[in-house]
Each structure stands twice: as structure tokens, then as C-alpha cells.
Amino acid sequence: MSDAAQLTITEVRAAAEAVKAAIDRHLQAVSSSTEPGDPVVVHAYEELAAAAIAYDQILYEVYDEVTPFEIPGDDSGTGYQGPEQPEAISVLIRRDYLVADPKRLRAQAERVDDTLTPGGGGEAEVTAAIGVLFGEYEPDEIAARAEEFGLEEGDSTLWVSATEPAEPGEWLPEPFDGADPELLICRFDVSEVYDDELDD
């Protein structure tokens, strides 16, 4: 067996051991907790999620196999309760941004809308610039060019849920009321917390 192959197998074993250790830490945190939303439990959960993702990824790369884990997923304990063959699906996306450079954000908006006061400042001017940019560009383009627009990407999540077919405009007055975890088919989360745990 080559040194490279041996190293890869060693990495898989190390990732498996990391999952076992994370499970022990999570169990210890849960069994010692005395309050709902205990930050120690939350941190242990995030560590376990990160370790499971890392193990699943390297297991697939080396052995072309996957685990039965669904991380991250619905933690309500009920799981998916929707129809086996949904007639329609709803895709809900949340992306958070920090306004890292208001001047750059403003300058980009002024290129799109010449009615904005050049070099304007203040909260109203920033919110106007945000409205201009999100009205002009697709959300995916803003995500790809966030730094260029003076934004810093934060956490994001995408939910794909089963839903009932709707008439045009039917749910627009309350568009986010249908975020039911029991109808969640799959979700995809991006957060620095997972990257940090993988780096550790």
C-alpha cells in the first residue's frame, strides 16, 4: 500500500474518532444541562455536526460510501411528515450579510440609479442603496459579488419543503408562514461555525 493511500485511510480513521469524541462531548453536555438553550449544549451540537460532516465527506472520497447521518437536519425529533410524492415544493432561502463598506455599497448603487445623491450618507441613504442593488441584481449574483458590493457574507440556509400547489399571488401576503420543519425534504446550511470546527 502506498504512503499516500495509508495516509488517506489514517485520515478516515481520525475523522471517525473525532465523531466518537464529539458524541461523547455532546452526551456529556446534554446530560449536565439544566436549562433550555444551554450554550454548552448548542456548542456541543455544532461540534458534532461538523465532525459528522467531515467524516461523511472523507468516507465518500476514500470509499465511495456515505453515513446515514443527515447533518444538519430537523432536530424536532419528528422528521419529514409530508407526502411521499409532493405535488409542489417551496424553496426558502435566507442569506445574511454584514454591511462592511457602506461607501462601496453606495457607490455601486449610484452606478445603477443616477437619481441617488452622489456620495450621500446616513442610514436612509444606505437603505436606499440596498433597495437599488437588490432590485437590480439577482440574489445569486449578489452572493457571488458580495465583497464588490461592500457586503460580507454571514450564515445562509436553503430549505426545500413539500407544499400544496398555490394560485398566483395566494401566499404573497404572508410568504414565510409555510416554513414547517415537518415538511422539510432537505436543507443546506453554510456557516463559518462548521468551517471553524473542521479546521480545529
Secondary structure, DSSP 8 states (H G I E B T S, - for coil): --HHHHHHHHHHHHHHHHHHHHHHHHHHHHHH--STT-HHHHHHHHHHHHHHHHHHHHHHHHHS---S--SS---SSS---S-SS-SEEEEEEEEEEEE--HHHHHHHHHHH-TTS-TT--SHHHHHHHHHHHHHHS-HHHHHHTTTTTTEEEEEEEEEEEEE----TTSSTTSTTTT--GGGEEEEEEE-HHHHHHHH-
